[in-house]
Amino acid sequence: MLANGRCLFFLLLFLSLSFSNSKPVANPKFPCKPPTHNTYSFCNKSLPITRRAQSLISHLTLQEKIQQLSDNASGIPRLGIPHYEWWSESLHGISINGPGVSFKNGGPVTSATGFPQVIVSAASFNRSLWFLIGSAIAIEARAMYNVGQAGLTFWAPNINIFRDPRWGRGQETPGEDPMVASAYAIEFVKGFQGGHWKNGTETESTGRHGIGQKRVLLGEDGEINDDKLMLSACCKHSTAYDLEKWGNFSRYSFNAVVTEQDLEDTYQPPFRSCIQKGKASCLMCSYNEVNGVPACAREDLLQKTRTEWGFKGYITSDCDAVATIFEYQNYSKSPEDAVAIALKAGMDINCGTYVLRNAQSAVEKGKLQEEDIDRALHNLFSVQLRLGLFDGDPRNGQFGKLGPKNVCTKEHKTLALEAARQGIVLLKNDKKFLPLNKKAVSSLAIIGPLANKANNLDGDYTGYPCDPQSLFEGLKAYVEKTSYAIGCLDVACVSDTQFHKAIIVAKRADFVIVVAGLDLSQETEDRDRVSLLLPGKQMSLVSSVAAASKKPVILVLTGGGPLDVSFAKGDPRIASILWIGYPGEAGAKALAEIIFGEYNPGGRLPMTWYPESFTEVSMTDMNMRPNPSRGYPGRTYRFYTGNRVYGFGGGLSYTNFTYKILSAPSKLSLSGSLSSNSRKRILQQGGERLSYININEITFCDSLRFYMQILVENVGNMDGGHVVMLFSRVPTVFRGAPEKQLVGFDRVHTISHRSTEMSILVDPCEHLSVANEQGKKIMLLGGHVLMLGDLEHSVTIQIY
């Protein structure tokens, strides 16, 4: 289920978008109540949003304007406008991190669906799944808004590149590949902002499966109505943000030195896609400096989002990132300068109070003009207007019937389970040790400090899940005689005093599962790791239990960051290794289903797993490309030249697959696609002359697109989902070119001993181009190689 694309999601989608007929228990405070709704133009729904925003600004005093420039925007009682909290979080479910969300204030909603952490969902490589997760979270968020327990503006997704395996927040991201991060951003944002809602029109439908449901009418073109928003999503953290606290370096003062080449083809693509294709309505600028300038002061980068990417939304600072411009980075001479620099650069709102406290003084000193504030307010109010915040009582609006019964629904919990199933990665399975036959398992031992704690499965930026379950509870449901030993007192595992009990339990059991890895005590916001090994004495615990067990053991790894488990990979006493990351509230059930063969694992790693020796590389080195002259190995599968524990895209199945390329062109001519002033250029590298065309000189990129038709055959004895990944390699040795780069991917459902046809779209301008050292995209002429598993197909690009 949920593997063949969006069409297979319709039933689940219809169910998850079904309305409750119950009225919300409470109502959020809102502007434009009678009689003010007939007094002010900003309350007139028939007027254009720009005019309404201008009307609202015109009614405000300077002090009232300044009071809107914080995440906790003050109310304006004389205009009937209540206060508004911009900061809510929804990374992989409604989170308690932002003050805009409250589960514990006596409201009717006390929990929300806990989906897998983003790195786990990314491992599914399933665009439709990502879209549906965004949609489901949006339903619950809007339902909570309707009872006064959440806002309408949420600061997710995190689409920074997982550049360094030690990064504490890598778990929040879609991984290390800019194409995957871009695809995730597009799907999540579209789903979250209301991609399945079209002009507020609903229709009765029995659907393909004959289940009577009220569903939303989809737009034929699949595009989002840019003006109306169900909720607002925010692409964060722009840009080159991927360090928390490492050695003497802190995210608040770190200067990320980034080449134009890396900026163009690694750090910026997810943000460009999130805005251009996802139509995100918010961008967050990060704490760090980028090449000596604070990210929230980088006018060139912030303004580019509007002038080149077509951004229609607001830009928020990360929390207190304006303060860091002066207090930590010493970039400005005064607090007033810091406020003026950020607002003039393009930031619209400050998470925190720094702007509130210093903007008035900045205006009085002539450092900041009221027009700068008006520009920011126009962006802020425009988003609020698109959300319907000034359209009167939300109970009478398009989403007014959503309420508590639309949170923690059976359908959303089923989606969370499916996401966990698809994201779990099988890394090792010697002699087909898995799956286990539960009828043949007389007893089971579960060992490890993470195995019996349900709250350790969520990751950071989480809320209160609907039905959390520990791994021990999930596995015990399959084998009645299941015992547990903690092994280590906690994840840090500084003592081996509990080893003997774990060994006794292991000796008595028929099969043994050891749960090891990371939790938030090891990796999270403001906490990077220093080692890639299992924490403390966990490695010794695993080996000791494996030595004592009657049969080889199963190792289950938790956590978002890569681990050097070379010892387990090569140990025959450890038959199978499964990475579950932070699988969310349904992770225990998903793991049990996989171990006992009810679900065939198909997840793939969205990041490289490096050896411990990689920790000798400075975390502050932002270069993606290797530099042999200084012993620098590069980063991520695209550029890294060193050894790997497990590679990007790694992952096994209980069945096997073969590929056949059915069709793809062998030649592409650019002659009919070039602009009149374009010309072939020559680049001299070493002793080679490389011919290329600047991408911006190709006028008709769409005409060059083609599909590679692929036949996927399941040659094993078990049905299952399979991730197909197509890579490319440039024709000649080009300095700085990736070793290979992902062109396309899809997850298909396969039937045992049957073939499935599929296709992957190749856009040469996007997928077969490279960035030069000046940060410009070029297309090399000659034979590009497309790689599908062990197959290679050459496509020659030429001008004739």
C-alpha positions in Angstrom: 0.0 0.0 0.0 1.1 3.6 -0.6 3.9 2.7 -2.9 2.6 3.2 -6.5 2.2 7.0 -6.4 -0.5 9.4 -5.6 -3.3 7.4 -7.1 -2.9 4.7 -4.5 -3.3 7.3 -1.8 -6.8 8.5 -2.7 -8.6 6.3 -0.2 -6.4 7.3 2.7 -6.5 10.9 1.5 -10.3 11.0 1.4 -10.5 9.5 4.8 -7.9 11.8 6.3 -9.6 14.9 4.8 -13.1 13.9 6.0 -14.9 16.5 8.0 -16.3 16.1 11.4 -19.9 17.3 11.8 -19.2 18.3 15.4 -18.8 22.0 16.1 -15.4 23.1 17.6 -15.5 23.3 21.3 -13.9 26.8 21.4 -13.0 29.4 19.0 -9.7 31.4 18.4 -9.7 35.1 18.7 -10.1 36.8 15.3 -10.4 40.3 13.8 -13.1 41.7 11.7 -16.0 40.9 14.0 -19.2 42.9 13.8 -19.4 45.8 13.6 -15.8 46.4 12.5 -16.2 44.1 9.5 -18.1 46.8 7.8 -15.9 49.7 9.0 -12.4 48.9 7.6 -11.4 48.0 4.0 -9.0 45.3 5.3 -12.1 43.3 6.4 -13.6 43.5 2.9 -13.1 40.0 1.4 -14.0 41.2 -2.1 -11.0 43.5 -2.3 -7.6 42.3 -3.6 -5.2 41.2 -0.9 -2.6 43.9 -1.7 -5.2 46.6 -1.2 -6.4 45.1 2.1 -2.9 44.9 3.4 -2.2 48.5 2.5 -5.5 49.5 4.2 -4.5 47.8 7.4 -1.0 49.4 7.4 -2.5 52.9 6.8 -4.5 52.6 10.1 -1.5 51.9 12.3 0.7 54.3 14.2 4.5 53.8 14.1 4.4 52.2 17.6 1.6 49.8 16.5 3.6 48.9 13.4 6.7 48.1 15.5 4.6 45.9 17.8 3.8 43.6 14.8 7.4 42.8 14.1 7.8 40.1 16.7 6.5 36.5 16.6 4.2 37.5 19.5 2.5 40.3 17.6 0.6 42.6 19.9 -3.2 43.1 19.5 -4.6 46.4 18.3 -7.8 46.8 20.4 -9.0 50.0 18.7 -9.2 48.1 15.4 -10.6 45.0 16.9 -7.4 43.0 16.1 -6.3 40.5 18.8 -2.7 39.5 19.4 -1.2 36.8 17.1 1.5 34.2 17.7 3.4 33.5 14.5 5.6 30.7 15.9 4.1 27.2 15.7 6.0 24.1 14.8 4.9 21.1 12.7 8.1 19.3 11.6 6.6 15.7 11.7 3.4 16.4 13.6 2.1 19.2 15.8 5.0 20.1 18.1 5.2 21.6 21.5 8.3 23.6 20.6 6.5 26.8 19.5 4.4 28.9 21.8 1.6 29.0 19.2 0.7 25.4 20.1 -0.8 24.3 23.4 -1.8 20.8 24.4 -2.1 21.5 28.1 -4.3 24.6 28.6 -7.5 22.7 29.1 -8.3 22.5 25.5 -10.0 19.5 23.9 -7.0 18.3 21.9 -4.4 16.7 24.2 -2.4 14.8 21.5 -1.7 14.7 17.8 -0.4 12.1 15.4 3.3 11.5 15.7 4.8 10.8 12.3 8.3 9.5 11.9 11.1 12.0 12.1 11.8 13.6 8.7 15.0 11.6 8.0 13.0 8.4 8.4 10.2 9.5 6.1 12.9 10.6 3.6 14.2 7.1 3.6 10.9 6.0 1.9 11.9 8.0 -1.2 8.1 8.3 -1.7 6.9 11.7 -2.9 3.2 10.8 -2.4 3.9 9.8 1.2 5.6 13.1 1.9 2.6 15.0 0.4 0.1 13.1 2.5 2.0 13.5 5.7 2.0 17.3 5.1 -1.7 17.1 4.3 -2.5 15.1 7.5 -0.5 17.4 9.7 -2.4 20.4 8.2 -5.8 18.9 9.0 -4.8 18.5 12.6 -3.2 21.9 12.8 -6.2 23.6 11.3 -8.5 21.6 13.6 -6.4 22.8 16.6 -6.6 26.4 15.4 -10.4 26.1 15.3 -10.4 25.4 19.1 -7.8 28.0 19.9 -4.9 25.6 20.5 -2.6 26.5 17.5 -1.8 29.3 15.1 -1.9 29.3 11.3 1.8 29.9 10.6 4.1 26.9 11.1 7.9 26.9 10.8 8.6 23.7 9.0 10.1 22.0 7.0 13.8 22.0 7.8 15.5 21.5 4.4 19.1 22.1 5.2 21.6 19.6 3.7 22.8 16.9 6.1 26.3 17.9 5.3 28.2 16.5 8.3 27.2 13.2 10.1 27.8 14.7 13.5 25.1 17.4 13.1 22.6 17.2 15.9 19.7 18.4 13.7 20.4 16.2 10.7 17.5 14.0 11.9 15.1 16.9 11.0 16.2 17.0 7.4 15.5 14.9 4.3 19.2 13.9 4.1 22.3 14.9 2.2 21.1 15.0 -1.4 19.9 18.4 -2.7 17.5 16.8 -5.1 15.8 14.7 -2.4 15.7 17.6 -0.1 14.1 19.7 -2.8 11.5 17.0 -3.7 10.6 16.6 0.0 10.2 20.4 0.4 7.9 20.6 -2.6 5.6 17.8 -1.5 5.4 18.6 2.2 4.8 22.3 1.6 2.1 21.6 -1.1 0.3 19.2 1.2 0.6 21.4 4.3 -0.5 24.6 2.6 -3.6 23.0 1.2 -2.6 21.4 -2.1 -5.7 19.2 -2.1 -8.1 22.0 -1.6 -9.4 23.9 -4.6 -11.5 27.1 -4.3 -13.3 25.7 -1.3 -15.3 23.3 -3.4 -16.4 20.0 -2.0 -18.3 17.2 -3.7 -19.9 14.0 -2.6 -18.1 10.9 -3.9 -18.1 7.2 -3.3 -14.5 7.1 -4.6 -12.8 4.2 -6.3 -13.4 1.9 -3.3 -17.1 2.6 -2.9 -16.7 4.3 0.5 -19.0 7.2 0.9 -17.0 10.2 1.9 -17.1 14.0 1.5 -13.9 14.8 -0.3 -12.2 17.8 -1.7 -12.4 18.5 -5.5 -8.9 18.4 -6.9 -7.6 20.9 -9.4 -7.1 19.3 -12.8 -3.7 20.8 -13.2 -2.6 19.8 -9.7 -1.4 23.4 -8.9 -2.0 25.3 -5.7 -4.1 28.4 -5.6 -1.4 30.8 -4.6 -3.7 33.4 -3.1 -5.5 31.2 -0.6 -3.7 29.2 2.1 -5.0 26.5 4.4 -1.9 27.0 6.5 1.5 28.6 6.0 4.7 26.5 5.8 8.2 27.9 6.2 11.4 26.8 4.5 14.2 26.9 7.0 17.1 27.7 7.7 18.5 29.8 4.9 21.3 29.1 4.3 24.3 26.8 4.9 23.2 26.1 8.4 24.3 22.7 9.7 26.3 23.2 12.9 25.0 23.5 16.5 27.8 23.4 19.0 31.1 21.7 18.0 34.3 22.4 19.9 34.6 26.2 20.4 32.1 26.8 17.5 28.5 27.8 18.0 25.7 28.3 15.6 25.2 31.8 16.9 28.6 33.0 15.8 29.8 30.5 13.2 30.8 31.9 9.8 30.0 29.4 7.1 32.6 30.0 4.3 30.9 28.6 1.2 32.1 28.7 -2.4 29.8 30.0 -5.1 29.9 26.5 -6.7 28.7 24.8 -3.5 26.1 27.4 -2.9 24.6 26.9 -6.3 24.4 23.1 -6.5 24.2 22.0 -2.9 23.0 24.6 -0.3 20.5 26.7 -2.2 18.6 24.2 -4.4 16.2 23.0 -1.7 15.2 26.6 -0.8 14.8 27.5 -4.5 12.5 24.5 -5.0 10.6 25.1 -1.8 9.7 28.6 -3.0 9.4 28.2 -6.8 7.7 24.8 -6.9 6.4 24.3 -3.4 5.1 27.9 -3.3 6.1 28.2 0.4 4.8 31.3 2.1 7.6 31.7 4.6 11.4 31.6 4.6 13.5 31.6 7.7 17.0 33.1 7.7 19.5 31.3 10.0 21.8 32.3 12.8 25.1 31.7 11.1 27.1 34.1 8.9 27.6 33.2 5.2 30.9 34.3 4.0 31.3 36.9 6.7 27.7 38.3 6.6 24.9 37.2 8.9 22.3 35.2 7.0 19.6 37.6 8.1 21.6 40.5 6.7 22.4 38.9 3.4 20.4 41.3 1.2 21.6 39.6 -2.0 20.3 36.2 -0.9 17.1 37.4 0.7 16.1 39.7 -2.1 16.9 37.1 -4.7 14.1 35.0 -3.4 11.6 37.6 -4.5 13.3 39.0 -7.7 14.4 35.7 -9.2 12.5 33.0 -7.4 9.1 34.7 -7.3 8.7 34.4 -3.5 5.3 35.6 -2.2 5.5 35.4 1.5 7.3 36.7 4.6 10.8 36.2 5.9 11.3 35.5 9.6 14.6 35.4 11.5 15.4 32.3 13.5 14.8 33.1 17.2 17.0 35.9 18.3 19.0 35.8 15.1 18.7 39.6 14.8 20.3 39.9 18.3 23.2 37.7 17.3 24.1 40.2 14.5 25.3 42.5 17.2 25.6 40.5 20.4 27.5 37.5 19.0 28.8 38.2 15.6 29.8 41.9 16.2 28.7 42.6 12.6 26.9 45.8 13.5 28.0 48.7 15.7 24.8 48.9 17.8 21.5 47.1 18.4 19.8 49.7 16.2 22.1 49.0 13.4 21.4 45.2 13.7 17.7 45.9 13.4 18.0 48.2 10.5 20.4 45.9 8.6 18.1 42.9 8.9 14.9 44.8 7.9 16.5 46.5 5.0 18.0 43.2 3.8 14.6 41.8 3.5 13.7 40.2 6.8 10.1 40.9 7.8 9.7 39.6 11.4 12.0 38.8 14.3 11.4 35.7 16.4 12.1 37.3 19.7 11.9 40.8 21.1 15.1 42.5 19.8 13.3 44.4 17.0 10.5 45.4 19.4 13.1 46.9 21.8 15.3 48.7 19.3 13.2 49.6 16.2 11.9 52.9 17.6 15.3 54.1 18.5 16.6 53.0 15.1 13.9 55.2 13.4 14.7 58.1 15.6 18.4 57.9 14.8 17.7 57.7 11.1 19.0 54.2 10.7 15.6 52.8 9.8 12.8 54.4 7.8 9.1 53.8 8.4 8.9 52.7 4.8 11.1 49.8 5.6 8.7 48.7 8.3 5.7 49.2 6.0 7.3 46.9 3.4 7.8 44.2 6.1 4.2 44.6 7.3 2.8 44.3 3.8 4.5 40.9 3.5 3.2 39.8 6.9 -0.4 41.0 6.5 -0.6 39.5 3.0 0.1 36.1 4.3 -2.4 36.5 7.2 -5.0 37.7 4.6 -4.3 34.7 2.4 -4.9 32.5 5.5 -8.3 34.1 6.0 -7.4 35.6 9.3 -9.3 38.8 8.4 -12.3 37.1 6.9 -14.3 36.9 10.1 -15.4 34.0 12.2 -13.3 30.9 11.1 -16.2 28.7 12.0 -18.0 30.0 8.9 -14.9 29.6 6.7 -13.8 26.8 4.4 -12.1 24.8 7.2 -14.6 25.8 9.9 -15.9 22.3 10.5 -12.6 20.8 11.4 -12.3 20.1 15.1 -11.0 17.6 17.7 -12.5 14.6 15.9 -10.1 15.3 13.0 -7.0 14.9 15.2 -5.5 11.4 15.9 -7.9 9.8 13.5 -7.6 6.2 12.5 -6.6 7.3 9.0 -3.8 9.5 10.2 -2.5 6.9 12.6 -2.5 4.4 9.7 -0.5 6.9 7.6 2.0 7.2 10.4 2.4 3.4 10.5 2.8 3.3 6.7 5.5 6.0 6.9 7.4 4.1 9.5 7.1 0.8 7.5 8.4 2.5 4.3 11.3 4.4 6.1 12.9 1.5 8.1 16.1 0.3 6.3 17.4 -3.2 6.3 21.2 -2.9 6.2 22.3 -6.5 6.8 20.6 -9.8 6.5 23.0 -12.7 6.4 21.7 -16.0 5.1 18.2 -14.5 4.9 18.0 -14.6 8.7 15.0 -12.3 8.6 12.0 -12.5 8.5 11.4 -14.6 11.5 8.5 -17.1 11.5 6.6 -16.1 14.7 5.2 -19.6 15.0 8.7 -20.9 15.2 9.9 -18.4 17.8 9.3 -19.9 21.3 10.9 -17.0 23.2 12.3 -13.6 22.5 14.7 -11.3 24.4 14.7 -7.5 23.8 17.8 -5.8 25.2 18.9 -2.2 25.3 18.1 1.1 27.1 16.0 2.4 24.2 13.8 -0.7 23.8 11.3 -0.1 26.6 10.7 3.7 26.3 8.1 4.9 23.9 9.1 8.5 24.1 12.6 7.8 22.7 11.1 7.0 19.3 10.0 10.5 18.3 13.1 12.6 17.7 13.1 16.4 18.3 10.4 18.9 17.5 7.7 16.5 18.6 4.4 16.8 20.5 2.3 14.4 22.4 1.6 11.4 20.2 -1.8 9.7 20.0 -0.8 6.1 20.9 2.9 5.8 21.7 4.2 2.3 22.1 7.7 1.0 23.1 9.6 -1.4 20.9 9.3 -4.0 23.6 5.5 -3.7 23.6 5.3 -3.9 19.9 7.4 -7.1 19.7 5.7 -8.7 22.7 2.4 -8.6 20.7 4.0 -11.2 18.4 5.7 -13.4 20.9 4.0 -13.9 24.2 7.1 -15.1 26.0 9.2 -12.0 25.5 11.6 -10.8 28.2 13.5 -7.5 28.5 16.8 -6.4 30.0 18.1 -2.8 29.9 21.7 -3.6 29.4 22.8 0.0 30.0 21.2 2.4 32.4 20.9 5.0 29.7 22.0 5.7 26.1 25.3 7.2 27.3 26.1 3.7 28.7 29.1 4.7 30.8 28.8 1.6 32.9 28.6 -2.2 32.2 27.0 -3.1 35.6 23.8 -4.2 33.8 25.6 -6.4 31.2 25.3 -9.6 33.2 21.5 -9.4 33.5 21.3 -8.8 29.7 23.5 -11.8 29.1 21.4 -14.1 31.3 18.3 -13.0 29.5 19.9 -13.5 26.1 21.1 -17.0 27.0 17.6 -18.1 27.9 15.9 -16.8 24.8 15.3 -18.5 21.5 16.0 -15.2 19.5 17.6 -12.0 20.7 17.0 -8.4 19.5 19.5 -5.7 20.7 18.3 -2.1 20.4 21.2 0.3 20.3 22.0 3.8 18.9 21.1 7.4 19.7 18.5 9.5 21.3 18.1 13.2 22.0 20.7 13.1 24.8 23.3 12.5 22.0 22.0 14.6 19.1 19.5 17.5 19.0 19.3 21.2 18.6 22.3 22.9 20.2 24.1 19.5 20.5 26.4 17.9 17.9 28.2 14.7 18.3 32.0 14.2 18.5 32.0 10.5 17.6 30.2 8.3 15.1 30.6 5.2 17.2 27.8 3.9 19.4 27.8 5.9 22.7 29.7 4.7 25.7 29.9 0.9 26.1 27.0 0.1 23.8 29.3 -1.6 21.3 30.6 -3.9 24.1 27.0 -4.6 25.1 26.0 -5.7 21.6 29.1 -7.9 21.2 28.7 -9.5 24.7 25.1 -10.3 24.0 25.9 -11.6 20.5 28.5 -13.9 22.0 26.1 -15.3 24.6 23.1 -15.8 22.4 22.2 -19.3 21.1 21.6 -17.9 17.6 22.9 -14.8 15.8 21.2 -11.7 17.0 19.2 -8.9 15.3 20.6 -5.4 15.9 18.1 -2.5 15.7 19.7 1.0 15.4 17.9 4.2 16.5 18.8 7.8 16.0 19.0 10.2 13.1 22.7 10.5 12.6 25.0 8.0 10.8 26.8 5.4 13.0 30.0 3.6 12.4 28.8 0.0 13.1 31.6 -1.6 11.2 32.1 -4.1 14.0 28.5 -5.3 13.6 28.6 -5.3 9.8 31.4 -7.8 9.8 30.4 -9.9 12.8 28.7 -13.2 11.8 27.1 -13.4 15.3 25.0 -10.4 14.2 22.8 -11.7 11.5 20.7 -8.7 10.7 20.9 -4.9 11.1 17.8 -2.6 10.9 17.9 1.2 11.1 14.7 2.6 12.4 15.9 6.2 13.2 13.1 7.9 15.1 10.1 6.1 13.6 7.3 7.9 15.5 4.4 6.6 17.5 3.8 3.6 15.1 7.4 2.6 14.9 7.2 -0.3 17.3 4.4 -1.9 15.2 6.2 -1.2 12.0 9.4 -2.8 13.2 7.6 -5.9 14.5 5.8 -6.3 11.2 9.1 -6.2 9.3 10.9 -8.6 11.7 8.1 -11.1 11.4 7.6 -10.8 7.7 4.3 -9.1 7.5 5.9 -6.2 5.7 8.8 -6.3 3.3 11.4 -3.6 4.1 12.2 -1.2 1.2 13.7 1.9 2.8 17.0 3.4 1.6 19.5 5.5 3.5 19.2 9.2 2.6 22.7 9.9 3.9 26.2 8.4 3.8 27.3 6.4 6.9 31.0 7.4 7.4 33.7 5.6 9.4 34.8 7.0 12.7 38.0 8.3 11.0 35.8 11.0 9.4 35.7 12.8 12.7 39.2 13.9 12.0 37.6 16.3 9.4 36.8 19.7 10.8 33.0 20.1 11.1 33.5 23.8 10.2 34.8 23.0 6.7 31.8 23.7 4.4 33.5 22.6 1.2 31.6 19.8 -0.5 34.3 19.0 -3.0 37.4 17.0 -2.0 40.9 18.5 -1.9 43.6 15.8 -2.1 46.3 18.4 -1.6 45.3 18.9 2.0 43.8 15.4 2.6 40.2 16.6 2.5 37.9 13.8 1.4 34.8 15.9 0.5 31.3 15.3 1.7 28.2 13.3 0.8 28.0 10.6 -1.8 28.3 13.1 -4.5 31.8 14.1 -3.6 33.2 12.0 -0.8 36.2 9.9 -1.8 36.8 7.9 1.4 35.6 4.6 2.7 31.9 4.1 3.7 30.2 2.0 6.3 27.0 2.2 4.3 26.4 4.3 1.3 23.7 6.7 0.3 20.7 4.8 -1.1 21.8 1.6 0.7 19.1 -0.8 1.8 18.0 -4.4 1.4 14.7 -6.2 0.8 13.4 -9.7 1.5 13.3 -10.2 -2.2 15.5 -9.3 -5.2 15.0 -7.1 -8.2 16.4 -6.7 -11.7 16.2 -3.8 -14.1 15.8 -3.4 -17.9 16.0 -0.1 -19.7 13.2 -0.2 -22.2 13.8 3.1 -23.9 15.9 6.3 -23.6 17.5 8.5 -26.2 21.2 8.0 -27.1 21.6 11.5 -28.5 20.3 14.9 -27.8 20.8 17.9 -30.0 20.8 21.4 -28.5 20.6 23.2 -31.9 16.9 24.0 -31.7 16.9 24.9 -28.1 19.6 27.6 -27.9 19.1 31.4 -27.8 20.4 33.4 -30.7 23.5 34.7 -28.8 24.5 31.3 -27.4 27.7 29.6 -28.4 29.8 26.6 -27.6 32.5 27.5 -25.1 35.8 25.8 -24.4 37.2 25.2 -20.9 40.9 24.2 -20.5 41.4 21.9 -17.6 44.9 20.4 -17.3 45.6 18.9 -20.7 41.9 18.6 -21.7 39.7 20.9 -23.7 36.1 20.6 -22.5 33.2 22.0 -24.6 30.1 23.3 -22.8 27.1 25.6 -23.1 25.8 28.0 -20.4 22.5 26.8 -19.1 21.1 30.3 -19.2 21.7 30.3 -23.0 19.4 27.3 -23.5 16.0 28.9 -24.3 13.9 25.8 -24.6 14.9 23.4 -21.8 11.5 21.8 -21.8 12.0 20.5 -25.4 15.1 18.5 -24.2 13.2 16.5 -21.5 12.7 12.8 -22.0 11.5 9.8 -20.0 13.6 6.7 -19.4 11.2 3.8 -19.5 12.3 1.0 -17.0 11.1 -2.5 -16.4 11.5 -3.6 -12.7 11.2 -7.3 -12.1 10.7 -8.8 -8.7 12.6 -12.1 -8.9 12.0 -13.2 -5.4 9.2 -14.8 -3.4 7.7 -11.8 -1.6 5.8 -8.8 -2.8 7.2 -5.5 -1.8 7.9 -1.8 -2.4 11.1 -0.9 -4.2 12.9 2.4 -4.6 14.3 2.9 -8.1 17.1 5.4 -8.2 18.6 6.9 -11.4 22.0 8.6 -11.3 24.1 10.5 -13.8 27.8 11.1 -14.4 29.3 13.8 -16.6 31.1 12.8 -19.8 34.7 13.8 -18.9 36.8 14.7 -16.0 35.5 18.1 -15.0 37.1 19.7 -11.9 34.4 19.8 -9.2 31.9 17.5 -10.9 30.1 15.1 -8.6 31.2 11.5 -8.6 27.6 10.9 -9.5 24.4 12.7 -8.8 20.8 11.6 -8.4 18.6 12.3 -11.5 15.3 10.8 -10.4 13.7 8.3 -8.1 10.4 6.6 -7.4 9.0 4.0 -5.2 7.0 1.2 -6.9 5.0 -1.7 -5.6 6.1 -5.0 -7.0 4.5 -8.4 -7.1 6.6 -11.6 -6.7 7.9 -13.0 -10.0 6.2 -10.2 -11.9 7.5 -7.1 -13.8 6.4 -3.5 -13.3 6.9 -0.8 -15.9 7.8 2.7 -14.7 9.4 5.8 -16.0 11.7 8.6 -14.7 11.7 12.1 -16.2 15.1 13.4 -17.1 15.5 17.2 -17.5 19.0 17.7 -19.0 19.1 21.4 -18.0 18.5 20.5 -14.4 19.8 16.9 -14.1 22.7 16.8 -16.5 24.2 20.2 -15.7 27.0 21.1 -13.3 28.0 24.2 -11.5 31.3 25.8 -12.4 33.6 27.5 -9.9 31.7 30.8 -10.4 28.4 29.2 -9.4 27.0 29.2 -12.9 25.2 26.2 -14.3 26.8 24.7 -17.5 26.1 21.7 -19.7 29.1 19.7 -20.9 28.9 18.4 -24.4 29.6 14.7 -25.0 28.5 11.4 -23.5 26.7 11.7 -20.2 26.1 8.4 -18.4 22.8 7.4 -16.8 23.2 4.7 -14.1 20.4 2.4 -13.0 21.7 -0.2 -10.6 24.4 -2.0 -12.5 23.2 -0.8 -15.8 24.6 2.2 -17.7 23.2 4.1 -20.6 25.0 6.8 -22.5 23.3 10.0 -23.8 25.5 12.1 -26.1 24.7 15.9 -26.0 25.8 17.7 -29.0 25.2 20.7 -31.3 24.6 20.1 -34.9 
